[in-house]
Amino acid sequence: MTGLTTHVLDTALGKPAAGLRIQLLRVSSEAVELIKTVFTNSDGRVDGGPILDGDEFTVGSYELLFHAGEYLKGQGAPLTDPPFLDIIPIRFGISDPSAHYHVPLLLSPYGYSTYRGS
């Protein structure tokens, strides 16, 4: 498998984060371009395969914007106003378009972690 995938887990609830909005951006020194907006399914993944693949999956810098604040509010999490975590940006580079890049997010109202998964 090649392309870019993600998976979001709500560690406070111990389950996948369903319905979380994610925006994918391509970042260069000249501009930041919104490529697409997707939502996680009941398994915390994005339906339809990789978020980015094929001819669009090229070497470069990218950013995933995880809209955690609106998701957590929708789950009824006790949040401050404004929420401590609102939009979580994860900027990363793709250096090998023949590889699979998996960027998971482990999320709670006051912390998160990520890594390059498989």
Secondary structure, DSSP 8 states (H G I E B T S, - for coil): --EEE--EEETTTTEE-TT-EEEEEEE-SS-EEEEEEEEB-TTSSBTTS-SB-GGG--SEEEEEEEEHHHHHHHTT----SS-S--EEEEEEEE--TTSEEE--EEEETTEEEE--B-
